[in-house]
Amino acid sequence: MRIGKTVRLTALLMALCLSLSLLAACGQQEDTPAVSPADPEPAEPQPAPVGPEPLPEPEPEPEPDPDLFVAEGNVNPLTGLCDGISDQALTRRPIAVMVNNIIASLPQWGISQADIIYEMLAEGRITRFLALFQDYSKIDKLASIRSARPYYMDIAQSYGAVYIHFGGSVPAYEAIASRKDLIHIDGIKGNWEGTVFFRDPDRRKEMGLEHSVFTTGEYLQLAMDKLAGQGYDLSQETHPSAFTFGQRWSENAASEGQPANKVTVTFSSRHKPWFQYDPETGKYLRFQYGDPQMDGWLDTQIAVENVLVLRMATTDIPSDLHLIDVDTTGTGDGYYFCRGKYVPITWQKDSYNSEILYFDQSGAPLVVSRGQTFVSVVTQTADVVIE
């Protein structure tokens, strides 16, 4: 019976030990959970990949401004245009040619090619033109060439031009003799007839001997080369501009002025030429003696971007020839017309051989449009009708 009690005690002790083992195992599982060797280690977070920064969007190219003047080649100082003027023509003096404008001599030849034209009174209240060309080599035919007057010489020397004429009045020859700075070509006293000046047989037959004299760009080029060979200084290295030209095609002093679609200028009771604005071309068309004024050689009407009217003191010289004198020096008033509008202006010329300057109402240099110009010089009291 003692043996049975011992067995029960041993069994009881073994059960107690098993219970304690199971409790210990359960406590270990709660403190350190088991991890399978096959499970991967948790990865540390990695930064996102960094590529090249995107290039900035290119700024669009600015649209070219069609109103901005951009020189493409040589700029003609008389017109402000890139009109194909040669290097030689740019560095030489321009020429200023006396051209008849009496009705019996019409139509003229070649005047539509002139860079600038001045119209001034001559004897008997008729007018003549002074046609200025920077690149005279391009002249086709120019007619009819007439005689000199001192005040036309003043204007020619304003531009440093070589003065081209066929004869002259007594006062003109007196002025030529006294002006050592004048370079001129005279068809009568200079032995240039037959080399520079020629007589067209048809004009001689239909208009008379005095209206038949013509020249060409080729002959003028030969004459100028001859003068250069004789030691005359024909250089014009500074290329002075005839006017102050705007940096934009639309820029001119008259743009904010008053309307001027038609301008009538009075030289005499028989001669009242006018300019009619043509909005399609932006130019003023020239009329006189009741008709369009034509270039008979090129069959085209005279049309210019700029019209100036200047008032200058005019004096009659007592003589049988009814000569006059125009005082081109000092200051005076006038008008500037461009693209159908106009403004009052002033002009200034300090001496017979100084440049002629133009100013707007504020006293600043007058800004004119790039292109050809026509200048009408009238008396101080002449009627100028603006419509």
Secondary structure, DSSP 8 states (H G I E B T S, - for coil): -HHHHHHHHHHHHHHHHHHHHHHHHHHHHHHS----TTS--------------------------TTB----S---TTT-S-----HHHHHB--EEEEEE-SGGG-SBBSGGG-SEEEEEE-GGG-EEEEEEESSGGG---EE-B--B-HHHHHHHHHTT-EEEES-B-HHHHHHHHH-TT--EEETTTTS-BTTTBEE-HHHHHHH-GGG-EEE-HHHHHHHHHHHHHTT---B-TT---SSEE-SBTT--TTTTSEE-SEEEE-SSSS---EEEEETTTTEEEEEETTEE-EETTTTEE-EESEEEEEE--EEE--STT--EEE--SEEEEEEEEETTEEEEEEEEE-STTS--EEE-TTSSB-EE-SS-EEEEEE-TT--EEE-
